[in-house]
Amino acid sequence: MAELKRKVLFLCTGNSCRSQMAEGWCRHLHGEVIESFSAGIEKHGLNPFAVKVMRDAGVDISGHFSKLIDELPTVDFDLVVTVCGHADVNCPVFPGPVPVIHQPFDDPPRLAANITDKYEKTACYQRVCDEILAFVKELPLVLAE
């Protein structure tokens, strides 16, 4: 059945937060029909606030790790989703006709950069997490287009 799954890559700058949350949501919601991956243009390490808001939502991404595209297995992706402007501009060229869509989300670390209260900081991550969830819920419709 795995060979029937659509393959989706979520691409971000550092593969630390937004792309990791998108991969986690996709596995959680659509794991039976979509095989999801995430990677970055650079490696920034897994963001602990991203892990927390996902865990609070019932999705464990603590086993994820920050990786570059070159570290992924060789896969013919059905769709590449860039989730930040830097990744969109610097998206590598993939072999074959791979649709690339840009679905930008705010950068939670940037939103929370000047916030010292951990609850307010977490709220920045939660907002973006919720926005990513809304997008990923509709992903099967995007793949059907």
Secondary structure, DSSP 8 states (H G I E B T S, - for coil): -GGGSEEEEEEESSSSSHHHHHHHHHHHHHTTTEEEEEEESS-----HHHHHHHHHTT---TT----BGGGS-----SEEEE-SHHHHHT----SS---EEE-----HHHHTTT---HHHHHHHHHHHHHHHHHHHHTHHHHHH-
